[in-house]
């Protein structure tokens, strides 16, 4: 990539030009056998099970993917207070081979522009707005083994930012709207062929986000953030993706203990509101709904610099041993890890 300033109309501007290129080879194989002998009750089970008769190795995927992108961006000072940030990114993804027993051919390209404006109200506050188009090729397949179309859409955002005390304290508030077509969503599992399939869902998300971060006193730093989603709608205007929490909140802080040089303690809290997902219908025709109520997870840390080269730290995750499901994106879920701790010694040279 290339980056450089230039002068125009008595002001200094900046332009960036660049490109990225990548090659990925995927080769997936399977060697398995159906489990036909049921396991006994767990209290009678001694761990022994007859060895399955594994079949020959099956190739599930063998393909090569090339991804190329070219981008240009500019930062223009329209006035002392008003700045323009704009650019364009051209992406091409080409893939060929075999996947899930079917021929795999994929070639998609698109140019996506973005533009943003910032305006300094004074030394402490600035307004901003931005528009970005979205283009993201994907690898999920549908029920018929066909790759889903790329995710396409746009994001519009606007807000205000503030900074105080020589930028030691920063805050922001933003409204956003994101519209995406062909968002992949898990649609089921084909037991006969052994693969998960997806469907493309059109979504529109609207909400706001608030953040606050900085140094409250010498040695004491903290950050906080709140995200609220007004709605997540599909192409028909109905609520969708209910496995995404409508509200999330985080708080984090660290403190350098002045009485013990090199000692730092801290903690964090992550909270989210209730989520749920409809999982089909029961044999009686009733809708099956999986739910995870709102919950908060608390983490703690302590770190001590023994000398300029050695540091010992202790991190405790899920301090109060909160039991909760990690996600309802799938038709199944797992409980999150219980309380756990990591003690580490780091040497820097």
C-alpha positions as CSV (number, residue, x, y, z in Angstrom):
1,X,0.0,0.0,0.0
2,X,1.0,3.6,-0.5
3,X,0.2,6.6,1.8
4,X,1.0,10.2,1.4
5,X,-0.1,13.8,2.0
6,X,-0.6,16.5,-0.6
7,X,-1.5,20.2,-0.7
8,X,-4.7,21.5,-2.3
9,X,-6.4,24.9,-1.9
10,X,-4.0,25.8,0.9
11,X,-4.8,22.7,3.0
12,X,-3.1,19.4,3.7
13,X,-5.0,16.2,2.6
14,X,-4.0,12.6,2.6
15,X,-4.6,9.7,0.2
16,X,-4.0,5.9,0.7
17,X,-3.9,3.3,-2.1
18,X,-3.4,-0.4,-1.5
19,X,-4.3,-4.0,-2.3
20,X,-4.7,-7.4,-0.6
21,X,-4.4,-10.9,-2.1
22,X,-4.9,-14.3,-0.5
23,X,-5.1,-17.9,-1.5
24,X,-6.8,-20.6,0.6
25,X,-6.8,-24.3,0.0
26,X,-9.6,-26.3,1.8
27,X,-9.6,-30.1,2.0
28,X,-12.0,-31.8,4.4
29,X,-12.3,-35.6,4.9
30,X,-14.5,-37.8,7.0
31,X,-14.0,-41.3,8.4
32,X,-17.0,-42.3,10.6
33,X,-19.7,-44.9,11.2
34,X,-23.2,-44.6,12.6
35,X,-23.6,-45.5,16.3
36,X,-26.2,-48.2,16.4
37,X,-25.6,-49.7,19.9
38,X,-27.3,-47.4,22.5
39,X,-25.3,-46.5,25.6
40,X,-26.5,-47.9,28.9
41,X,-27.6,-45.6,31.7
42,X,-24.7,-43.5,32.9
43,X,-24.7,-45.0,36.4
44,X,-24.2,-48.5,34.9
45,X,-21.7,-47.5,32.2
46,X,-18.1,-48.6,32.7
47,X,-16.8,-46.7,29.6
48,X,-16.4,-49.7,27.3
49,X,-17.9,-49.6,23.8
50,X,-17.3,-51.8,20.8
51,X,-15.1,-50.2,18.2
52,X,-17.1,-48.9,15.2
53,X,-16.5,-50.3,11.8
54,X,-15.2,-47.1,10.1
55,X,-15.9,-46.7,6.5
56,X,-13.5,-45.6,3.9
57,X,-12.3,-42.0,4.0
58,X,-14.9,-39.6,2.3
59,X,-13.9,-36.3,0.8
60,X,-16.4,-33.6,1.9
61,X,-14.6,-30.6,0.4
62,X,-11.6,-29.9,-1.8
63,X,-11.5,-26.4,-3.3
64,X,-9.2,-23.4,-3.7
65,X,-10.2,-19.8,-3.1
66,X,-8.6,-16.7,-4.3
67,X,-9.5,-13.3,-2.8
68,X,-8.3,-10.0,-4.2
69,X,-9.1,-6.5,-3.1
70,X,-8.0,-3.0,-4.2
71,X,-8.8,0.1,-2.2
72,X,-8.4,3.9,-2.3
73,X,-9.1,6.2,0.6
74,X,-8.8,9.9,1.1
75,X,-8.9,12.3,4.1
76,X,-9.7,15.8,3.1
77,X,-9.7,19.0,5.2
78,X,-12.6,21.0,3.8
79,X,-12.2,23.6,6.5
80,X,-10.6,23.9,10.0
81,X,-13.7,22.2,11.5
82,X,-15.1,20.1,8.7
83,X,-13.3,16.9,7.5
84,X,-14.3,14.4,4.7
85,X,-13.3,10.8,4.8
86,X,-14.2,8.8,1.6
87,X,-13.0,5.8,-0.4
88,X,-13.9,2.7,-2.3
89,X,-13.0,-1.0,-2.0
90,X,-13.2,-3.4,-4.9
91,X,-13.3,-7.1,-3.9
92,X,-13.2,-10.2,-6.0
93,X,-13.6,-13.8,-4.7
94,X,-13.1,-16.8,-6.9
95,X,-13.4,-20.4,-5.8
96,X,-13.4,-23.7,-7.6
97,X,-13.3,-27.4,-6.7
98,X,-15.8,-29.7,-5.0
99,X,-17.9,-29.3,-1.8
100,X,-20.3,-31.8,-0.2
101,X,-20.2,-34.0,-3.3
102,X,-21.1,-31.2,-5.7
103,X,-19.1,-29.1,-8.1
104,X,-18.0,-25.9,-6.5
105,X,-17.7,-22.8,-8.7
106,X,-17.9,-19.3,-7.3
107,X,-16.9,-15.9,-8.8
108,X,-18.2,-12.7,-7.3
109,X,-17.0,-9.1,-7.5
110,X,-18.2,-5.7,-6.4
111,X,-17.0,-2.2,-5.6
112,X,-18.2,-0.8,-2.2
113,X,-17.9,3.0,-1.4
114,X,-17.9,4.7,1.9
115,X,-18.1,8.3,3.0
116,X,-18.0,10.1,6.3
117,X,-18.0,13.7,7.6
118,X,-16.8,15.0,11.0
119,X,-17.4,18.5,12.3
120,X,-15.6,20.0,15.3
121,X,-18.1,22.0,17.3
122,X,-15.4,23.2,19.7
123,X,-12.4,21.8,21.5
124,X,-14.5,19.2,23.4
125,X,-17.3,18.1,21.0
126,X,-17.5,16.9,17.4
127,X,-20.3,15.6,15.3
128,X,-19.9,12.8,12.7
129,X,-21.9,10.8,10.2
130,X,-21.0,8.0,7.8
131,X,-22.4,5.7,5.1
132,X,-20.8,2.4,4.1
133,X,-21.9,-0.2,1.6
134,X,-21.4,-3.9,2.5
135,X,-20.3,-6.8,0.3
136,X,-19.1,-10.0,1.9
137,X,-18.9,-13.3,0.0
138,X,-19.7,-16.3,2.2
139,X,-19.1,-20.1,2.3
140,X,-22.3,-21.5,3.8
141,X,-24.5,-23.7,1.6
142,X,-28.2,-24.2,1.4
143,X,-30.3,-27.4,1.5
144,X,-29.3,-28.1,-2.2
145,X,-25.6,-27.6,-1.6
146,X,-25.5,-24.3,-3.4
147,X,-23.4,-21.5,-1.9
148,X,-25.4,-18.6,-0.5
149,X,-25.2,-15.3,-2.3
150,X,-22.9,-12.7,-0.8
151,X,-24.1,-10.5,2.0
152,X,-24.9,-7.1,0.6
153,X,-26.3,-4.0,2.3
154,X,-25.3,-0.7,3.9
155,X,-24.7,0.9,7.2
156,X,-25.6,4.5,8.2
157,X,-24.4,6.0,11.4
158,X,-24.3,9.4,13.1
159,X,-23.4,10.7,16.5
160,X,-21.5,13.0,18.8
161,X,-18.1,12.5,20.5
162,X,-16.6,14.3,23.4
163,X,-13.2,14.5,25.0
164,X,-12.1,16.3,28.2
165,X,-9.1,16.7,30.5
166,X,-6.5,16.6,27.7
167,X,-8.2,13.6,26.1
168,X,-8.0,11.5,29.3
169,X,-11.8,11.1,29.3
170,X,-13.7,10.2,26.1
171,X,-17.4,9.6,25.5
172,X,-19.6,9.0,22.4
173,X,-23.2,8.5,21.4
174,X,-24.3,7.1,18.1
175,X,-27.4,6.1,16.2
176,X,-27.1,3.4,13.6
177,X,-29.1,1.5,11.0
178,X,-27.7,-1.6,9.3
179,X,-29.4,-3.3,6.4
180,X,-28.2,-6.6,5.1
181,X,-29.5,-9.0,2.5
182,X,-28.6,-12.8,2.5
183,X,-27.5,-12.8,6.2
184,X,-26.7,-16.5,6.8
185,X,-28.9,-18.2,9.4
186,X,-28.7,-21.9,10.5
187,X,-31.6,-23.7,8.9
188,X,-31.0,-27.4,9.8
189,X,-28.9,-30.5,9.6
190,X,-29.1,-33.1,6.9
191,X,-28.5,-36.3,8.9
192,X,-28.5,-38.5,5.8
193,X,-25.6,-36.6,4.1
194,X,-24.1,-35.2,7.3
195,X,-24.0,-31.5,6.7
196,X,-25.5,-28.3,8.1
197,X,-27.3,-26.0,5.8
198,X,-28.3,-22.4,6.0
199,X,-30.7,-19.8,4.5
200,X,-30.1,-16.2,3.5
201,X,-32.3,-13.8,5.6
202,X,-32.8,-10.1,4.9
203,X,-32.4,-8.1,8.0
204,X,-32.5,-4.4,9.2
205,X,-31.1,-3.5,12.6
206,X,-31.6,-0.1,14.2
207,X,-30.3,1.1,17.5
208,X,-27.9,3.2,19.5
209,X,-24.6,2.9,21.3
210,X,-23.0,4.8,24.2
211,X,-19.4,4.6,25.4
212,X,-17.4,6.2,28.1
213,X,-13.7,5.6,28.8
214,X,-10.8,7.3,30.4
215,X,-8.7,8.0,33.4
216,X,-10.8,8.9,36.4
217,X,-7.8,9.6,38.7
218,X,-4.1,8.9,38.4
219,X,-3.8,5.1,38.3
220,X,-7.6,4.5,38.0
221,X,-9.0,3.8,34.5
222,X,-12.5,2.7,33.6
223,X,-14.7,2.1,30.6
224,X,-18.4,1.5,30.0
225,X,-20.7,0.8,27.1
226,X,-24.3,0.3,26.4
227,X,-25.9,-0.9,23.1
228,X,-29.7,-1.0,22.6
229,X,-31.4,-2.4,19.5
230,X,-34.7,-0.8,18.7
231,X,-35.5,-3.7,16.4
232,X,-34.2,-6.5,14.2
233,X,-36.6,-7.0,11.2
234,X,-36.7,-9.3,8.3
235,X,-37.7,-8.4,4.7
236,X,-41.4,-8.7,5.7
237,X,-41.0,-6.4,8.7
238,X,-41.3,-9.1,11.2
239,X,-39.0,-9.6,14.2
240,X,-36.1,-12.0,13.5
241,X,-32.8,-13.2,15.0
242,X,-34.3,-13.2,18.5
243,X,-31.1,-15.0,19.6
244,X,-29.4,-11.6,19.6
245,X,-29.8,-9.7,22.9
246,X,-31.7,-6.4,22.5
247,X,-29.6,-4.8,25.3
248,X,-25.9,-5.3,26.2
249,X,-23.9,-3.5,28.8
250,X,-20.2,-3.7,29.9
251,X,-18.2,-2.1,32.7
252,X,-14.5,-2.5,33.2
253,X,-12.0,-0.9,35.5
254,X,-8.3,-1.2,36.6
255,X,-6.5,0.4,39.5
256,X,-2.8,0.8,40.2
257,X,-2.4,0.3,44.0
258,X,-0.2,3.2,45.1
259,X,0.8,1.5,48.3
260,X,2.4,-1.5,46.4
261,X,4.4,-0.4,43.4
262,X,3.7,-2.6,40.3
263,X,0.4,-4.0,41.7
264,X,-2.7,-3.6,39.5
265,X,-6.2,-4.9,40.3
266,X,-9.4,-4.8,38.2
267,X,-12.6,-6.3,37.2
268,X,-15.3,-6.3,34.5
269,X,-19.0,-7.0,34.2
270,X,-20.8,-8.0,31.0
271,X,-24.6,-8.1,31.0
272,X,-27.1,-8.9,28.3
273,X,-30.9,-9.0,28.2
274,X,-33.1,-12.1,27.5
275,X,-32.8,-14.0,24.2
276,X,-35.0,-16.8,22.8
277,X,-35.5,-18.9,19.7
278,X,-38.4,-20.9,18.3
279,X,-37.2,-24.5,17.6
280,X,-40.2,-25.8,15.7
281,X,-43.3,-27.6,17.0
282,X,-43.9,-30.5,19.4
283,X,-45.9,-33.6,18.6
284,X,-48.9,-31.9,20.0
285,X,-48.5,-28.9,17.7
286,X,-47.2,-26.5,20.3
287,X,-44.3,-24.1,19.5
288,X,-41.1,-25.1,21.1
289,X,-39.2,-22.0,22.5
290,X,-35.8,-22.1,24.0
291,X,-35.0,-19.1,26.3
292,X,-32.0,-17.7,28.1
293,X,-32.9,-15.1,30.7
294,X,-30.9,-11.9,31.2
295,X,-27.6,-12.5,33.0
296,X,-24.4,-10.8,34.1
297,X,-20.9,-12.3,34.2
298,X,-18.2,-10.8,36.5
299,X,-14.5,-11.2,35.9
300,X,-11.6,-10.2,38.1
301,X,-7.8,-9.7,37.7
302,X,-4.7,-8.9,39.6
303,X,-1.2,-8.2,38.1
304,X,2.1,-7.6,39.8
305,X,5.4,-6.5,38.1
306,X,8.1,-8.3,40.1
307,X,10.8,-6.3,38.2
308,X,11.1,-4.7,34.8
309,X,11.3,-8.2,33.2
310,X,8.9,-10.4,35.2
311,X,5.2,-10.1,35.7
312,X,2.8,-12.5,37.5
313,X,-1.0,-12.2,36.9
314,X,-4.2,-13.9,38.0
315,X,-7.4,-13.8,36.0
316,X,-10.6,-15.2,37.4
317,X,-13.4,-15.6,34.9
318,X,-17.1,-16.0,35.8
319,X,-16.3,-15.1,39.4
320,X,-19.7,-15.8,40.8
321,X,-20.1,-19.1,38.8
322,X,-23.1,-17.9,36.7
323,X,-24.8,-20.7,34.8
324,X,-26.0,-19.6,31.3
325,X,-26.3,-20.8,27.7
326,X,-23.6,-19.5,25.4
327,X,-25.9,-18.9,22.4
328,X,-29.2,-19.9,20.9
329,X,-28.0,-19.4,17.3
330,X,-28.2,-23.2,16.7
331,X,-30.9,-25.7,17.5
332,X,-28.7,-26.8,20.4
333,X,-26.5,-25.0,22.9
334,X,-23.9,-25.5,25.6
335,X,-23.5,-24.0,29.1
336,X,-20.7,-21.5,29.4
337,X,-17.6,-22.4,31.3
338,X,-18.0,-22.3,35.1
339,X,-15.8,-20.3,37.3
340,X,-12.1,-20.7,36.2
341,X,-8.8,-19.0,36.9
342,X,-5.5,-18.6,35.1
343,X,-2.2,-17.9,36.8
344,X,0.6,-16.8,34.5
345,X,4.2,-15.7,34.7
346,X,5.5,-13.5,31.9
347,X,9.1,-12.7,31.1
348,X,9.9,-9.7,28.9
349,X,13.3,-9.0,27.5
